[in-house]
Amino acid sequence: MAESAAEAVAAGATDLHVHPRTPCGRETLSPRVPARTLEAIRARLPEPVAVGVTTGAWAEPDPAARLERVRSRADLSEPPDHASVNWHGPGAEEVAAALMDPGIGVEAGLWSGADGTARFAASPLAPGAARAPAEVTDPDAASAERSAYALLSELDLVHGPPVLLHGEEGGAWPVLRRAGRLGLATRIGLEDTLFLPDGRAAESDAQPVAEAARIHGRARRGHGTAPGRTDRGSHRTARGRRLRAADGAPRAGVGGPTVTGRKPVAPPLSPTDSWARRNAPEKRRSSPDVDAARHRRSPDRP
């Protein structure tokens, strides 16, 4: 996973989203596994890049146990820079609060076809979210863009946290192009799709990342969206690290100046860099968000 992350960053990813696994390949929220995974990834990268993890219910179905495991991350020597919380899931607010307390950035996962958007809009924790990945779960290339518009219509794109728009399976590439045309951040990776735009199987996360940077950048330029146009600043976590705010952030995802990373895009951004300086409109570029997780979402996942 560390090697995959390094390749994705070399291809342009500026932010990584990983699903730590045990030696037998099982996803887990046990703090020891993410700690070793994050340490290995950070040691492999030539310069600091923000790395986030999942808190998915599929890794720990029991809400109370999941909350306890998330709380235990606060004392890790290698805590994540941010973590995704699917807002439609049970115990989402408690998990988000447990992450925010020690200063771990929260990405509020908002899925199409779920009630997470309404619950997030009413949540007192919403203003503290670092980013809102809007996930279009429609796998049909013919209808995914319409599903994306329906999902975005439920979000506050002006006053809410920066939105990162992405799809999955057959809808991954159409939604990524739409994100570029709308000037929104995006992400791509083997978690989202196993195939490149031309139908070939992707051999690594770096391949879709490089393709996404090209496609997303061209879509932005073709629709006159100036880099940084949707940027609303950055959010500093209690640990002093800044998460990119608008345009994109790879999850070994993509984002902001670098929408979730591609080679011809801005260089990898360090979580300790001055986001205000790096995110100045005249300095920004786009690159897609990259997900370094080596799996596809199974149909029965919550």
C-alpha positions as protocol buffer text, in pm:
chain_id: "A"
residue {
  index: 1
  type: MET
  ca { x: 0 y: 0 z: 0 }
}
residue {
  index: 2
  type: ALA
  ca { x: 290 y: 235 z: 74 }
}
residue {
  index: 3
  type: GLU
  ca { x: 436 y: 169 z: -270 }
}
residue {
  index: 4
  type: SER
  ca { x: 99 y: 233 z: -434 }
}
residue {
  index: 5
  type: ALA
  ca { x: 64 y: 558 z: -240 }
}
residue {
  index: 6
  type: ALA
  ca { x: 408 y: 675 z: -349 }
}
residue {
  index: 7
  type: GLU
  ca { x: 330 y: 598 z: -713 }
}
residue {
  index: 8
  type: ALA
  ca { x: 0 y: 787 z: -689 }
}
residue {
  index: 9
  type: VAL
  ca { x: 173 y: 1093 z: -545 }
}
residue {
  index: 10
  type: ALA
  ca { x: 437 y: 1076 z: -817 }
}
residue {
  index: 11
  type: ALA
  ca { x: 152 y: 1073 z: -1069 }
}
residue {
  index: 12
  type: GLY
  ca { x: 7 y: 1389 z: -915 }
}
residue {
  index: 13
  type: ALA
  ca { x: -199 y: 1294 z: -608 }
}
residue {
  index: 14
  type: THR
  ca { x: -184 y: 1553 z: -333 }
}
residue {
  index: 15
  type: ASP
  ca { x: -392 y: 1376 z: -70 }
}
residue {
  index: 16
  type: LEU
  ca { x: -433 y: 1007 z: 7 }
}
residue {
  index: 17
  type: HIS
  ca { x: -730 y: 806 z: 132 }
}
residue {
  index: 18
  type: VAL
  ca { x: -645 y: 454 z: 242 }
}
residue {
  index: 19
  type: HIS
  ca { x: -823 y: 152 z: 387 }
}
residue {
  index: 20
  type: PRO
  ca { x: -578 y: -15 z: 629 }
}
residue {
  index: 21
  type: ARG
  ca { x: -593 y: -395 z: 634 }
}
residue {
  index: 22
  type: THR
  ca { x: -466 y: -678 z: 847 }
}
residue {
  index: 23
  type: PRO
  ca { x: -204 y: -919 z: 702 }
}
residue {
  index: 24
  type: CYS
  ca { x: -489 y: -1147 z: 593 }
}
residue {
  index: 25
  type: GLY
  ca { x: -648 y: -864 z: 392 }
}
residue {
  index: 26
  type: ARG
  ca { x: -935 y: -775 z: 624 }
}
residue {
  index: 27
  type: GLU
  ca { x: -1023 y: -408 z: 672 }
}
residue {
  index: 28
  type: THR
  ca { x: -995 y: -300 z: 1031 }
}
residue {
  index: 29
  type: LEU
  ca { x: -1027 y: 8 z: 1251 }
}
residue {
  index: 30
  type: SER
  ca { x: -793 y: -134 z: 1512 }
}
residue {
  index: 31
  type: PRO
  ca { x: -556 y: 155 z: 1588 }
}
residue {
  index: 32
  type: ARG
  ca { x: -241 y: -53 z: 1558 }
}
residue {
  index: 33
  type: VAL
  ca { x: -301 y: -142 z: 1193 }
}
residue {
  index: 34
  type: PRO
  ca { x: -370 y: 214 z: 1069 }
}
residue {
  index: 35
  type: ALA
  ca { x: -70 y: 339 z: 1268 }
}
residue {
  index: 36
  type: ARG
  ca { x: 167 y: 97 z: 1094 }
}
residue {
  index: 37
  type: THR
  ca { x: 8 y: 168 z: 758 }
}
residue {
  index: 38
  type: LEU
  ca { x: 42 y: 545 z: 796 }
}
residue {
  index: 39
  type: GLU
  ca { x: 399 y: 513 z: 918 }
}
residue {
  index: 40
  type: ALA
  ca { x: 493 y: 301 z: 616 }
}
residue {
  index: 41
  type: ILE
  ca { x: 325 y: 539 z: 372 }
}
residue {
  index: 42
  type: ARG
  ca { x: 479 y: 852 z: 519 }
}
residue {
  index: 43
  type: ALA
  ca { x: 823 y: 693 z: 525 }
}
residue {
  index: 44
  type: ARG
  ca { x: 790 y: 608 z: 156 }
}
residue {
  index: 45
  type: LEU
  ca { x: 683 y: 954 z: 39 }
}
residue {
  index: 46
  type: PRO
  ca { x: 956 y: 1201 z: -64 }
}
residue {
  index: 47
  type: GLU
  ca { x: 771 y: 1490 z: 102 }
}
residue {
  index: 48
  type: PRO
  ca { x: 474 y: 1520 z: 340 }
}
residue {
  index: 49
  type: VAL
  ca { x: 128 y: 1456 z: 195 }
}
residue {
  index: 50
  type: ALA
  ca { x: -195 y: 1444 z: 395 }
}
residue {
  index: 51
  type: VAL
  ca { x: -313 y: 1087 z: 450 }
}
residue {
  index: 52
  type: GLY
  ca { x: -667 y: 997 z: 553 }
}
residue {
  index: 53
  type: VAL
  ca { x: -840 y: 675 z: 653 }
}
residue {
  index: 54
  type: THR
  ca { x: -1190 y: 534 z: 658 }
}
residue {
  index: 55
  type: THR
  ca { x: -1422 y: 478 z: 952 }
}
residue {
  index: 56
  type: GLY
  ca { x: -1660 y: 264 z: 746 }
}
residue {
  index: 57
  type: ALA
  ca { x: -1917 y: 50 z: 923 }
}
residue {
  index: 58
  type: TRP
  ca { x: -1816 y: -247 z: 708 }
}
residue {
  index: 59
  type: ALA
  ca { x: -1485 y: -258 z: 900 }
}
residue {
  index: 60
  type: GLU
  ca { x: -1659 y: -247 z: 1240 }
}
residue {
  index: 61
  type: PRO
  ca { x: -2039 y: -295 z: 1225 }
}
residue {
  index: 62
  type: ASP
  ca { x: -2103 y: -230 z: 1596 }
}
residue {
  index: 63
  type: PRO
  ca { x: -2142 y: 148 z: 1648 }
}
residue {
  index: 64
  type: ALA
  ca { x: -2014 y: 141 z: 2009 }
}
residue {
  index: 65
  type: ALA
  ca { x: -1706 y: -62 z: 1918 }
}
residue {
  index: 66
  type: ARG
  ca { x: -1640 y: 158 z: 1616 }
}
residue {
  index: 67
  type: LEU
  ca { x: -1657 y: 470 z: 1830 }
}
residue {
  index: 68
  type: GLU
  ca { x: -1415 y: 323 z: 2084 }
}
residue {
  index: 69
  type: ARG
  ca { x: -1164 y: 232 z: 1815 }
}
residue {
  index: 70
  type: VAL
  ca { x: -1186 y: 579 z: 1662 }
}
residue {
  index: 71
  type: ARG
  ca { x: -1131 y: 741 z: 2001 }
}
residue {
  index: 72
  type: SER
  ca { x: -820 y: 532 z: 2054 }
}
residue {
  index: 73
  type: ARG
  ca { x: -657 y: 695 z: 1750 }
}
residue {
  index: 74
  type: ALA
  ca { x: -606 y: 1019 z: 1939 }
}
residue {
  index: 75
  type: ASP
  ca { x: -303 y: 878 z: 2119 }
}
residue {
  index: 76
  type: LEU
  ca { x: -135 y: 722 z: 1816 }
}
residue {
  index: 77
  type: SER
  ca { x: 218 y: 826 z: 1730 }
}
residue {
  index: 78
  type: GLU
  ca { x: 104 y: 828 z: 1365 }
}
residue {
  index: 79
  type: PRO
  ca { x: -254 y: 962 z: 1363 }
}
residue {
  index: 80
  type: PRO
  ca { x: -423 y: 1026 z: 1028 }
}
residue {
  index: 81
  type: ASP
  ca { x: -452 y: 1379 z: 896 }
}
residue {
  index: 82
  type: HIS
  ca { x: -820 y: 1324 z: 824 }
}
residue {
  index: 83
  type: ALA
  ca { x: -1081 y: 1049 z: 825 }
}
residue {
  index: 84
  type: SER
  ca { x: -1399 y: 995 z: 628 }
}
residue {
  index: 85
  type: VAL
  ca { x: -1730 y: 955 z: 811 }
}
residue {
  index: 86
  type: ASN
  ca { x: -2030 y: 839 z: 610 }
}
residue {
  index: 87
  type: TRP
  ca { x: -2302 y: 1063 z: 750 }
}
residue {
  index: 88
  type: HIS
  ca { x: -2588 y: 827 z: 671 }
}
residue {
  index: 89
  type: GLY
  ca { x: -2438 y: 558 z: 891 }
}
residue {
  index: 90
  type: PRO
  ca { x: -2534 y: 485 z: 1254 }
}
residue {
  index: 91
  type: GLY
  ca { x: -2333 y: 682 z: 1507 }
}
residue {
  index: 92
  type: ALA
  ca { x: -2185 y: 917 z: 1245 }
}
residue {
  index: 93
  type: GLU
  ca { x: -2201 y: 1229 z: 1463 }
}
residue {
  index: 94
  type: GLU
  ca { x: -2041 y: 1056 z: 1759 }
}
residue {
  index: 95
  type: VAL
  ca { x: -1757 y: 928 z: 1540 }
}
residue {
  index: 96
  type: ALA
  ca { x: -1707 y: 1272 z: 1384 }
}
residue {
  index: 97
  type: ALA
  ca { x: -1696 y: 1438 z: 1725 }
}
residue {
  index: 98
  type: ALA
  ca { x: -1440 y: 1183 z: 1845 }
}
residue {
  index: 99
  type: LEU
  ca { x: -1219 y: 1271 z: 1548 }
}
residue {
  index: 100
  type: MET
  ca { x: -1260 y: 1647 z: 1579 }
}
residue {
  index: 101
  type: ASP
  ca { x: -1174 y: 1651 z: 1948 }
}
residue {
  index: 102
  type: PRO
  ca { x: -803 y: 1563 z: 1903 }
}
residue {
  index: 103
  type: GLY
  ca { x: -784 y: 1765 z: 1581 }
}
residue {
  index: 104
  type: ILE
  ca { x: -821 y: 1497 z: 1314 }
}
residue {
  index: 105
  type: GLY
  ca { x: -994 y: 1645 z: 1010 }
}
residue {
  index: 106
  type: VAL
  ca { x: -1338 y: 1507 z: 922 }
}
residue {
  index: 107
  type: GLU
  ca { x: -1452 y: 1438 z: 569 }
}
residue {
  index: 108
  type: ALA
  ca { x: -1830 y: 1409 z: 573 }
}
residue {
  index: 109
  type: GLY
  ca { x: -1917 y: 1136 z: 325 }
}
residue {
  index: 110
  type: LEU
  ca { x: -2249 y: 1219 z: 155 }
}
residue {
  index: 111
  type: TRP
  ca { x: -2385 y: 946 z: -68 }
}
residue {
  index: 112
  type: SER
  ca { x: -2651 y: 975 z: -334 }
}
residue {
  index: 113
  type: GLY
  ca { x: -2965 y: 782 z: -252 }
}
residue {
  index: 114
  type: ALA
  ca { x: -2909 y: 810 z: 124 }
}
residue {
  index: 115
  type: ASP
  ca { x: -3030 y: 1049 z: 393 }
}
residue {
  index: 116
  type: GLY
  ca { x: -2682 y: 1167 z: 487 }
}
residue {
  index: 117
  type: THR
  ca { x: -2720 y: 1506 z: 318 }
}
residue {
  index: 118
  type: ALA
  ca { x: -3027 y: 1599 z: 524 }
}
residue {
  index: 119
  type: ARG
  ca { x: -2870 y: 1472 z: 845 }
}
residue {
  index: 120
  type: PHE
  ca { x: -2548 y: 1660 z: 775 }
}
residue {
  index: 121
  type: ALA
  ca { x: -2731 y: 1985 z: 697 }
}
residue {
  index: 122
  type: ALA
  ca { x: -2901 y: 1967 z: 1037 }
}
residue {
  index: 123
  type: SER
  ca { x: -2587 y: 1867 z: 1228 }
}
residue {
  index: 124
  type: PRO
  ca { x: -2416 y: 2116 z: 1461 }
}
residue {
  index: 125
  type: LEU
  ca { x: -2087 y: 1954 z: 1357 }
}
residue {
  index: 126
  type: ALA
  ca { x: -2126 y: 2045 z: 990 }
}
residue {
  index: 127
  type: PRO
  ca { x: -1935 y: 2376 z: 1014 }
}
residue {
  index: 128
  type: GLY
  ca { x: -1636 y: 2189 z: 1155 }
}
residue {
  index: 129
  type: ALA
  ca { x: -1605 y: 1943 z: 867 }
}
residue {
  index: 130
  type: ALA
  ca { x: -1293 y: 1991 z: 658 }
}
residue {
  index: 131
  type: ARG
  ca { x: -1449 y: 1866 z: 338 }
}
residue {
  index: 132
  type: ALA
  ca { x: -1763 y: 1696 z: 207 }
}
residue {
  index: 133
  type: PRO
  ca { x: -1694 y: 1417 z: -41 }
}
residue {
  index: 134
  type: ALA
  ca { x: -2014 y: 1380 z: -244 }
}
residue {
  index: 135
  type: GLU
  ca { x: -2024 y: 1019 z: -363 }
}
residue {
  index: 136
  type: VAL
  ca { x: -2245 y: 934 z: -660 }
}
residue {
  index: 137
  type: THR
  ca { x: -2329 y: 567 z: -610 }
}
residue {
  index: 138
  type: ASP
  ca { x: -2502 y: 533 z: -947 }
}
residue {
  index: 139
  type: PRO
  ca { x: -2273 y: 292 z: -1141 }
}
residue {
  index: 140
  type: ASP
  ca { x: -2439 y: 361 z: -1480 }
}
residue {
  index: 141
  type: ALA
  ca { x: -2234 y: 581 z: -1710 }
}
residue {
  index: 142
  type: ALA
  ca { x: -2552 y: 697 z: -1885 }
}
residue {
  index: 143
  type: SER
  ca { x: -2723 y: 832 z: -1573 }
}
residue {
  index: 144
  type: ALA
  ca { x: -2442 y: 904 z: -1324 }
}
residue {
  index: 145
  type: GLU
  ca { x: -2415 y: 1272 z: -1419 }
}
residue {
  index: 146
  type: ARG
  ca { x: -2786 y: 1325 z: -1359 }
}
residue {
  index: 147
  type: SER
  ca { x: -2746 y: 1153 z: -1024 }
}
residue {
  index: 148
  type: ALA
  ca { x: -2455 y: 1386 z: -950 }
}
residue {
  index: 149
  type: TYR
  ca { x: -2670 y: 1694 z: -1015 }
}
residue {
  index: 150
  type: ALA
  ca { x: -2943 y: 1554 z: -793 }
}
residue {
  index: 151
  type: LEU
  ca { x: -2694 y: 1500 z: -512 }
}
residue {
  index: 152
  type: LEU
  ca { x: -2537 y: 1845 z: -551 }
}
residue {
  index: 153
  type: SER
  ca { x: -2881 y: 2007 z: -542 }
}
residue {
  index: 154
  type: GLU
  ca { x: -2911 y: 1883 z: -183 }
}
residue {
  index: 155
  type: LEU
  ca { x: -2585 y: 2048 z: -72 }
}
residue {
  index: 156
  type: ASP
  ca { x: -2499 y: 2402 z: 32 }
}
residue {
  index: 157
  type: LEU
  ca { x: -2221 y: 2477 z: -215 }
}
residue {
  index: 158
  type: VAL
  ca { x: -2181 y: 2834 z: -93 }
}
residue {
  index: 159
  type: HIS
  ca { x: -2173 y: 2817 z: 284 }
}
residue {
  index: 160
  type: GLY
  ca { x: -2103 y: 2450 z: 345 }
}
residue {
  index: 161
  type: PRO
  ca { x: -1761 y: 2280 z: 355 }
}
residue {
  index: 162
  type: PRO
  ca { x: -1571 y: 2235 z: 27 }
}
residue {
  index: 163
  type: VAL
  ca { x: -1726 y: 1961 z: -186 }
}
residue {
  index: 164
  type: LEU
  ca { x: -1528 y: 1685 z: -353 }
}
residue {
  index: 165
  type: LEU
  ca { x: -1742 y: 1516 z: -620 }
}
residue {
  index: 166
  type: HIS
  ca { x: -1670 y: 1161 z: -734 }
}
residue {
  index: 167
  type: GLY
  ca { x: -1842 y: 853 z: -872 }
}
residue {
  index: 168
  type: GLU
  ca { x: -1785 y: 480 z: -886 }
}
residue {
  index: 169
  type: GLU
  ca { x: -1770 y: 194 z: -1133 }
}
residue {
  index: 170
  type: GLY
  ca { x: -1924 y: 294 z: -1468 }
}
residue {
  index: 171
  type: GLY
  ca { x: -2008 y: 639 z: -1336 }
}
residue {
  index: 172
  type: ALA
  ca { x: -1658 y: 722 z: -1210 }
}
residue {
  index: 173
  type: TRP
  ca { x: -1523 y: 891 z: -1523 }
}
residue {
  index: 174
  type: PRO
  ca { x: -1840 y: 1078 z: -1629 }
}
residue {
  index: 175
  type: VAL
  ca { x: -1873 y: 1223 z: -1278 }
}
residue {
  index: 176
  type: LEU
  ca { x: -1504 y: 1316 z: -1271 }
}
residue {
  index: 177
  type: ARG
  ca { x: -1545 y: 1510 z: -1595 }
}
residue {
  index: 178
  type: ARG
  ca { x: -1853 y: 1682 z: -1454 }
}
residue {
  index: 179
  type: ALA
  ca { x: -1658 y: 1778 z: -1142 }
}
residue {
  index: 180
  type: GLY
  ca { x: -1401 y: 1946 z: -1365 }
}
residue {
  index: 181
  type: ARG
  ca { x: -1667 y: 2137 z: -1558 }
}
residue {
  index: 182
  type: LEU
  ca { x: -1820 y: 2256 z: -1232 }
}
residue {
  index: 183
  type: GLY
  ca { x: -1486 y: 2355 z: -1084 }
}
residue {
  index: 184
  type: LEU
  ca { x: -1517 y: 2103 z: -803 }
}
residue {
  index: 185
  type: ALA
  ca { x: -1254 y: 1880 z: -650 }
}
residue {
  index: 186
  type: THR
  ca { x: -1263 y: 1514 z: -740 }
}
residue {
  index: 187
  type: ARG
  ca { x: -1091 y: 1186 z: -666 }
}
residue {
  index: 188
  type: ILE
  ca { x: -1011 y: 864 z: -846 }
}
residue {
  index: 189
  type: GLY
  ca { x: -850 y: 534 z: -759 }
}
residue {
  index: 190
  type: LEU
  ca { x: -898 y: 159 z: -752 }
}
residue {
  index: 191
  type: GLU
  ca { x: -1163 y: 197 z: -483 }
}
residue {
  index: 192
  type: ASP
  ca { x: -1375 y: 386 z: -734 }
}
residue {
  index: 193
  type: THR
  ca { x: -1309 y: 197 z: -1057 }
}
residue {
  index: 194
  type: LEU
  ca { x: -1081 y: -78 z: -1184 }
}
residue {
  index: 195
  type: PHE
  ca { x: -1084 y: 59 z: -1539 }
}
residue {
  index: 196
  type: LEU
  ca { x: -934 y: 348 z: -1732 }
}
residue {
  index: 197
  type: PRO
  ca { x: -1149 y: 573 z: -1953 }
}
residue {
  index: 198
  type: ASP
  ca { x: -1071 y: 362 z: -2263 }
}
residue {
  index: 199
  type: GLY
  ca { x: -1190 y: 44 z: -2094 }
}
residue {
  index: 200
  type: ARG
  ca { x: -847 y: -103 z: -2018 }
}
residue {
  index: 201
  type: ALA
  ca { x: -794 y: -248 z: -1672 }
}
residue {
  index: 202
  type: ALA
  ca { x: -591 y: -20 z: -1445 }
}
residue {
  index: 203
  type: GLU
  ca { x: -274 y: -182 z: -1318 }
}
residue {
  index: 204
  type: SER
  ca { x: -220 y: 63 z: -1033 }
}
residue {
  index: 205
  type: ASP
  ca { x: -367 y: 372 z: -868 }
}
residue {
  index: 206
  type: ALA
  ca { x: -110 y: 584 z: -1049 }
}
residue {
  index: 207
  type: GLN
  ca { x: -267 y: 513 z: -1389 }
}
residue {
  index: 208
  type: PRO
  ca { x: -617 y: 650 z: -1317 }
}
residue {
  index: 209
  type: VAL
  ca { x: -460 y: 939 z: -1124 }
}
residue {
  index: 210
  type: ALA
  ca { x: -257 y: 1045 z: -1426 }
}
residue {
  index: 211
  type: GLU
  ca { x: -561 y: 1010 z: -1654 }
}
residue {
  index: 212
  type: ALA
  ca { x: -781 y: 1200 z: -1413 }
}
residue {
  index: 213
  type: ALA
  ca { x: -541 y: 1492 z: -1395 }
}
residue {
  index: 214
  type: ARG
  ca { x: -551 y: 1527 z: -1769 }
}
residue {
  index: 215
  type: ILE
  ca { x: -928 y: 1485 z: -1805 }
}
residue {
  index: 216
  type: HIS
  ca { x: -1022 y: 1702 z: -1508 }
}
residue {
  index: 217
  type: GLY
  ca { x: -786 y: 1980 z: -1612 }
}
residue {
  index: 218
  type: ARG
  ca { x: -914 y: 1979 z: -1969 }
}
residue {
  index: 219
  type: ALA
  ca { x: -1276 y: 1986 z: -1851 }
}
residue {
  index: 220
  type: ARG
  ca { x: -1204 y: 2291 z: -1633 }
}
residue {
  index: 221
  type: ARG
  ca { x: -1026 y: 2476 z: -1910 }
}
residue {
  index: 222
  type: GLY
  ca { x: -1295 y: 2387 z: -2164 }
}
residue {
  index: 223
  type: HIS
  ca { x: -1563 y: 2543 z: -1944 }
}
residue {
  index: 224
  type: GLY
  ca { x: -1366 y: 2849 z: -1842 }
}
residue {
  index: 225
  type: THR
  ca { x: -1341 y: 2751 z: -1477 }
}
residue {
  index: 226
  type: ALA
  ca { x: -1041 y: 2930 z: -1336 }
}
residue {
  index: 227
  type: PRO
  ca { x: -834 y: 2724 z: -1095 }
}
residue {
  index: 228
  type: GLY
  ca { x: -930 y: 2807 z: -742 }
}
residue {
  index: 229
  type: ARG
  ca { x: -1263 y: 2958 z: -849 }
}
residue {
  index: 230
  type: THR
  ca { x: -1453 y: 2745 z: -600 }
}
residue {
  index: 231
  type: ASP
  ca { x: -1195 y: 2773 z: -327 }
}
residue {
  index: 232
  type: ARG
  ca { x: -1313 y: 2910 z: 3 }
}
residue {
  index: 233
  type: GLY
  ca { x: -994 y: 2881 z: 200 }
}
residue {
  index: 234
  type: SER
  ca { x: -867 y: 2599 z: 414 }
}
residue {
  index: 235
  type: HIS
  ca { x: -946 y: 2443 z: 746 }
}
residue {
  index: 236
  type: ARG
  ca { x: -681 y: 2405 z: 1013 }
}
residue {
  index: 237
  type: THR
  ca { x: -706 y: 2106 z: 1240 }
}
residue {
  index: 238
  type: ALA
  ca { x: -627 y: 2129 z: 1610 }
}
residue {
  index: 239
  type: ARG
  ca { x: -295 y: 1963 z: 1535 }
}
residue {
  index: 240
  type: GLY
  ca { x: -203 y: 2258 z: 1317 }
}
residue {
  index: 241
  type: ARG
  ca { x: -229 y: 2083 z: 982 }
}
residue {
  index: 242
  type: ARG
  ca { x: -428 y: 2232 z: 702 }
}
residue {
  index: 243
  type: LEU
  ca { x: -661 y: 2040 z: 476 }
}
residue {
  index: 244
  type: ARG
  ca { x: -716 y: 2174 z: 131 }
}
residue {
  index: 245
  type: ALA
  ca { x: -1049 y: 2337 z: 101 }
}
residue {
  index: 246
  type: ALA
  ca { x: -1213 y: 2345 z: -228 }
}
residue {
  index: 247
  type: ASP
  ca { x: -1093 y: 2242 z: -559 }
}
residue {
  index: 248
  type: GLY
  ca { x: -994 y: 1893 z: -500 }
}
residue {
  index: 249
  type: ALA
  ca { x: -794 y: 1668 z: -294 }
}
residue {
  index: 250
  type: PRO
  ca { x: -699 y: 1326 z: -392 }
}
residue {
  index: 251
  type: ARG
  ca { x: -827 y: 1081 z: -169 }
}
residue {
  index: 252
  type: ALA
  ca { x: -540 y: 915 z: -289 }
}
residue {
  index: 253
  type: GLY
  ca { x: -826 y: 1130 z: -358 }
}
residue {
  index: 254
  type: VAL
  ca { x: -770 y: 1457 z: -524 }
}
residue {
  index: 255
  type: GLY
  ca { x: -822 y: 1810 z: -437 }
}
residue {
  index: 256
  type: GLY
  ca { x: -784 y: 2179 z: -452 }
}
residue {
  index: 257
  type: PRO
  ca { x: -492 y: 2319 z: -633 }
}
residue {
  index: 258
  type: THR
  ca { x: -425 y: 1967 z: -717 }
}
residue {
  index: 259
  type: VAL
  ca { x: -752 y: 1809 z: -756 }
}
residue {
  index: 260
  type: THR
  ca { x: -651 y: 1471 z: -636 }
}
residue {
  index: 261
  type: GLY
  ca { x: -339 y: 1448 z: -803 }
}
residue {
  index: 262
  type: ARG
  ca { x: -189 y: 1428 z: -1146 }
}
residue {
  index: 263
  type: LYS
  ca { x: 161 y: 1470 z: -1277 }
}
residue {
  index: 264
  type: PRO
  ca { x: 108 y: 1785 z: -1482 }
}
residue {
  index: 265
  type: VAL
  ca { x: -58 y: 1943 z: -1184 }
}
residue {
  index: 266
  type: ALA
  ca { x: 84 y: 2132 z: -891 }
}
residue {
  index: 267
  type: PRO
  ca { x: 347 y: 1943 z: -688 }
}
residue {
  index: 268
  type: PRO
  ca { x: 234 y: 1741 z: -387 }
}
residue {
  index: 269
  type: LEU
  ca { x: 128 y: 1969 z: -104 }
}
residue {
  index: 270
  type: SER
  ca { x: 255 y: 1911 z: 245 }
}
residue {
  index: 271
  type: PRO
  ca { x: -1 y: 1908 z: 525 }
}
residue {
  index: 272
  type: THR
  ca { x: 235 y: 2139 z: 711 }
}
residue {
  index: 273
  type: ASP
  ca { x: 264 y: 2388 z: 426 }
}
residue {
  index: 274
  type: SER
  ca { x: 96 y: 2725 z: 445 }
}
residue {
  index: 275
  type: TRP
  ca { x: -233 y: 2652 z: 276 }
}
residue {
  index: 276
  type: ALA
  ca { x: -309 y: 3021 z: 250 }
}
residue {
  index: 277
  type: ARG
  ca { x: 5 y: 3070 z: 45 }
}
residue {
  index: 278
  type: ARG
  ca { x: -31 y: 2758 z: -168 }
}
residue {
  index: 279
  type: ASN
  ca { x: -401 y: 2812 z: -230 }
}
residue {
  index: 280
  type: ALA
  ca { x: -376 y: 3167 z: -359 }
}
residue {
  index: 281
  type: PRO
  ca { x: -597 y: 3182 z: -672 }
}
residue {
  index: 282
  type: GLU
  ca { x: -313 y: 3280 z: -903 }
}
residue {
  index: 283
  type: LYS
  ca { x: -108 y: 2984 z: -783 }
}
residue {
  index: 284
  type: ARG
  ca { x: -374 y: 2715 z: -798 }
}
residue {
  index: 285
  type: ARG
  ca { x: -409 y: 2433 z: -1043 }
}
residue {
  index: 286
  type: SER
  ca { x: -632 y: 2128 z: -1056 }
}
residue {
  index: 287
  type: SER
  ca { x: -558 y: 1768 z: -1002 }
}
residue {
  index: 288
  type: PRO
  ca { x: -788 y: 1477 z: -907 }
}
residue {
  index: 289
  type: ASP
  ca { x: -820 y: 1305 z: -569 }
}
residue {
  index: 290
  type: VAL
  ca { x: -673 y: 959 z: -554 }
}
residue {
  index: 291
  type: ASP
  ca { x: -780 y: 663 z: -348 }
}
residue {
  index: 292
  type: ALA
  ca { x: -504 y: 426 z: -263 }
}
residue {
  index: 293
  type: ALA
  ca { x: -736 y: 157 z: -135 }
}
residue {
  index: 294
  type: ARG
  ca { x: -695 y: -160 z: -340 }
}
residue {
  index: 295
  type: HIS
  ca { x: -1053 y: -279 z: -352 }
}
residue {
  index: 296
  type: ARG
  ca { x: -1390 y: -201 z: -499 }
}
residue {
  index: 297
  type: ARG
  ca { x: -1691 y: -132 z: -287 }
}
residue {
  index: 298
  type: SER
  ca { x: -1890 y: -453 z: -267 }
}
residue {
  index: 299
  type: PRO
  ca { x: -2263 y: -436 z: -351 }
}
residue {
  index: 300
  type: ASP
  ca { x: -2365 y: -520 z: 4 }
}
residue {
  index: 301
  type: ARG
  ca { x: -2160 y: -252 z: 174 }
}
residue {
  index: 302
  type: PRO
  ca { x: -2363 y: -12 z: 391 }
}
